[in-house]
Each structure stands twice: as structure tokens, then as C-alpha cells.
Amino acid sequence: MELTCRDIGTVRVLSVEGRIDHARAADFQQALTPHLNDCSARGQALVLDFGAVDYVSSIGLRALMLAAKQVKVQNGRIAIAALSPVVSEVFQISRFNLVFNIYDSVEAAAVELAK
């Protein structure tokens, strides 16, 4: 699992690559932490670019749930973009499409969160 960071205007984009499974979920959660801390009402909105994520396990979903809860408490804004068909199906089955705003592209997510 690789994570890279870039900004589109006032929105922070974290591009995630690989699998978020039992072996990598803790690293994913740790890599997210500093960005989540900045994702508040006065901080940057956050887009997770999942275009290169090929698998998310239940423990990966748990890390995402904890991220969503933290951002909510901080009155921040977070979204997920560019889900592959396989990961999209996981999100639909687990109903994570109701936990996060999901966008087809990073650009669409960034435009919406910049408002």
C-alpha cells in the first residue's frame, strides 16, 4: 500500500495504491492520521483517491470508518473518489457508500469539497 499527497486548490488529495488488507491496514491508518488531524471545519477538506486500490478488506473498512468518525467530530469534510468496480462493489455491499460521499473522479470530488 502506497500513499501520496497533493493539493488541488484548498483540497488535500491522498492517492492510495494497492491493497488495504490485514497486512496493510495499520500502515494505512497511520499514514492517514496527520491528514485527518488537519481535516476540520477550519482545515483542509480531504479526498481519498482510490483509483489504484484493488482490494479493501473488512479491517481496511474499519480504518475508513474510524477516519469518517474522526472527521465528523472535527466538522471536517472527507470524500472518496475513483473506486474501481471491485472496490465499489465492496462499498455497496458493506453500505460504505452511505458513510462517505463517493465521486467518479478526484476532480469532481475536489470541486464539490472546495465549495
C-alpha positions as CSV (number, residue, x, y, z in Angstrom):
1,M,0.0,0.0,0.0
2,E,1.4,3.3,-1.1
3,L,0.0,6.8,-0.2
4,T,1.0,10.0,-2.0
5,C,-0.3,13.5,-1.2
6,R,-1.1,16.5,-3.4
7,D,-3.3,19.6,-3.2
8,I,-5.9,20.7,-5.6
9,G,-6.6,24.3,-4.5
10,T,-7.8,24.1,-0.9
11,V,-8.4,20.3,-1.0
12,R,-5.9,17.7,0.0
13,V,-5.9,14.6,-2.2
14,L,-4.4,11.4,-0.9
15,S,-3.8,8.8,-3.6
16,V,-3.8,5.3,-2.3
17,E,-2.3,2.4,-4.3
18,G,-2.5,-1.3,-3.7
19,R,-4.4,-3.4,-1.2
20,I,-5.9,-2.2,2.1
21,D,-6.0,-5.6,3.9
22,H,-5.0,-7.1,7.2
23,A,-1.3,-6.8,6.4
24,R,-1.5,-3.1,5.4
25,A,-4.5,-1.6,7.3
26,A,-2.4,-0.4,10.2
27,D,0.1,1.3,7.9
28,F,-2.8,2.9,6.0
29,Q,-4.4,4.2,9.2
30,Q,-1.1,5.6,10.5
31,A,-0.4,7.3,7.1
32,L,-3.9,8.9,7.2
33,T,-3.6,10.2,10.8
34,P,-1.8,13.5,10.2
35,H,-4.1,14.3,7.3
36,L,-7.2,13.5,9.3
37,N,-6.0,15.8,12.1
38,D,-5.9,18.7,9.6
39,C,-9.4,17.8,8.2
40,S,-11.6,20.1,10.3
41,A,-14.0,22.9,9.8
42,R,-11.1,25.3,9.6
43,G,-8.6,22.9,7.9
44,Q,-8.4,21.3,4.5
45,A,-11.1,19.0,3.1
46,L,-9.8,15.6,2.2
47,V,-10.3,13.4,-0.9
48,L,-9.1,9.8,-0.8
49,D,-8.3,8.8,-4.4
50,F,-8.9,5.1,-4.6
51,G,-8.3,4.8,-8.3
52,A,-5.4,2.5,-7.8
53,V,-6.8,0.5,-4.8
54,D,-7.6,-3.1,-6.0
55,Y,-8.9,-4.5,-2.7
56,V,-10.3,-3.4,0.7
57,S,-10.8,-5.9,3.4
58,S,-13.0,-5.6,6.5
59,I,-10.1,-4.3,8.5
60,G,-9.5,-1.7,5.8
61,L,-13.1,-0.7,6.0
62,R,-12.7,-0.4,9.8
63,A,-9.8,2.1,9.3
64,L,-12.1,4.1,6.9
65,M,-14.9,4.1,9.5
66,L,-12.6,5.4,12.2
67,A,-11.4,8.1,9.7
68,A,-15.0,9.1,8.9
69,K,-15.9,9.3,12.6
70,Q,-12.9,11.5,13.4
71,V,-13.6,13.9,10.6
72,K,-17.3,14.1,11.6
73,V,-16.3,15.1,15.2
74,Q,-14.0,17.7,13.8
75,N,-16.7,19.1,11.4
76,G,-14.4,18.3,8.5
77,R,-15.2,17.1,5.0
78,I,-13.9,13.9,3.5
79,A,-14.8,12.0,0.3
80,I,-13.7,9.0,-1.7
81,A,-13.1,9.1,-5.4
82,A,-12.5,6.9,-8.4
83,L,-13.5,3.5,-7.0
84,S,-12.7,0.5,-9.2
85,P,-15.6,-1.8,-9.9
86,V,-14.4,-4.4,-7.4
87,V,-13.9,-1.9,-4.6
88,S,-17.2,-0.1,-5.5
89,E,-19.0,-3.4,-5.0
90,V,-17.4,-3.9,-1.6
91,F,-18.5,-0.4,-0.6
92,Q,-22.1,-1.1,-1.8
93,I,-22.3,-4.5,0.0
94,S,-20.9,-3.0,3.2
95,R,-23.0,0.1,2.7
96,F,-20.0,2.4,3.0
97,N,-21.4,4.3,0.1
98,L,-23.7,5.7,2.8
99,V,-20.8,6.6,5.1
100,F,-18.8,8.5,2.5
101,N,-19.6,10.8,-0.4
102,I,-18.3,8.9,-3.4
103,Y,-17.3,10.6,-6.6
104,D,-16.4,9.2,-10.0
105,S,-13.3,11.3,-10.3
106,V,-10.9,13.2,-8.0
107,E,-11.6,16.4,-9.8
108,A,-15.3,16.1,-9.2
109,A,-14.7,15.4,-5.5
110,A,-12.3,18.4,-5.2
111,V,-14.7,20.8,-6.9
112,E,-17.5,19.7,-4.5
113,L,-15.4,19.8,-1.4
114,A,-13.9,23.2,-2.3
115,K,-17.4,24.8,-2.0
